[in-house]
Amino acid sequence: MLGEYSFKLPIRVRFRDTDMMGHVNNAVYLTYFEAGRIEYWITLTGNPALEDLPFILARTEIDFLAEARAAEELTLGVRAGRLGNKSFDLEYLLVRDADGKPVARGRSVQVMFDYESKQAQPLDDETRRMISEFEGARVSG
């Protein structure tokens, strides 16, 4: 499962991530995916400056597969899926380390964006090349 993901991020569930039922609140999964998305991009580009992110988030989806609780150790796998004309997809798999059980699966669509003109931009050749090389032959588009 996680072996199919090009990037992995360890996550320790904090007490504040949980709801009154004692499991990770559904909105927190988006925060985990966001952390993975940003760390993936920093690893891909070598640029830690968040103000230089050349995309905006256009869509997210989550499938909740099992509960996670405070203090559990999780691993988030992130990989690029589709490369479009102006956008690309990232896919996520969150797995509990103790038993290898998948906790959540998700996808997000990032649209390349010029903040000055407030317009979507084409996925440039350099970004396409970086993602393709990082991911190997499995990325589509």
Residue pairs with C-beta under 8 A, 6 or more apart in sequence:
1 77
1 93
1 95
1 100
1 102
2 8
2 75
2 77
2 93
2 95
4 77
4 79
4 138
5 77
5 78
5 79
5 91
5 93
6 78
6 79
6 80
6 134
6 135
6 136
7 36
7 39
7 40
7 43
7 77
7 78
7 79
8 75
8 76
8 77
8 78
9 35
9 36
9 39
9 75
9 76
9 78
10 73
10 74
10 75
10 76
10 97
11 32
11 35
11 73
11 74
11 75
11 76
11 94
12 71
12 72
12 73
12 74
13 24
13 68
13 69
13 70
13 71
13 72
13 73
13 74
14 70
15 70
15 71
17 24
17 25
17 28
17 31
17 70
18 24
18 25
18 69
18 70
19 25
22 69
22 70
23 67
23 68
23 69
24 67
24 68
24 69
24 103
26 62
26 64
29 62
29 64
29 94
29 104
29 106
30 60
30 62
32 74
32 76
32 92
32 94
32 104
33 60
33 62
33 76
33 92
33 106
33 108
35 76
36 76
36 78
36 90
36 92
37 57
37 78
37 90
37 108
37 110
38 50
38 53
39 78
40 78
40 90
41 47
41 53
42 48
43 134
44 130
44 131
44 134
45 130
54 112
54 113
54 121
54 127
55 87
55 88
55 110
55 111
55 112
55 113
56 110
56 111
56 113
57 108
57 109
57 110
58 87
58 109
58 110
58 111
59 107
59 108
59 109
60 106
60 107
60 108
60 109
61 106
61 107
61 108
62 104
62 105
62 106
63 104
63 105
63 106
64 103
64 104
65 101
65 102
65 103
65 104
65 105
66 96
66 101
66 102
66 103
67 103
68 74
68 94
68 96
68 103
72 96
72 97
72 98
73 96
73 97
73 98
74 94
74 95
74 96
74 97
74 103
75 94
75 95
75 97
76 92
76 93
76 94
76 95
77 92
77 93
77 94
77 95
78 90
78 91
78 92
79 90
79 91
79 135
79 138
79 139
80 88
80 89
80 90
80 91
80 131
80 134
80 135
80 139
81 88
81 89
81 90
81 91
81 107
81 139
81 140
82 88
82 89
82 139
82 140
82 141
83 123
83 128
83 131
83 132
83 139
83 140
83 141
84 123
84 141
85 122
85 123
86 111
86 112
86 120
86 121
86 122
86 123
87 109
87 110
87 111
87 112
87 120
87 123
88 109
88 110
88 123
88 131
88 141
89 107
89 108
89 109
89 110
90 107
90 108
90 110
91 105
91 106
91 107
92 104
92 105
92 106
92 107
92 108
93 102
93 104
93 105
94 102
94 103
94 104
94 105
94 106
95 101
95 102
95 103
96 102
96 103
111 120
112 120
112 121
112 122
112 123
112 124
112 127
113 119
113 120
113 121
114 120
114 121
128 141
131 139
132 139
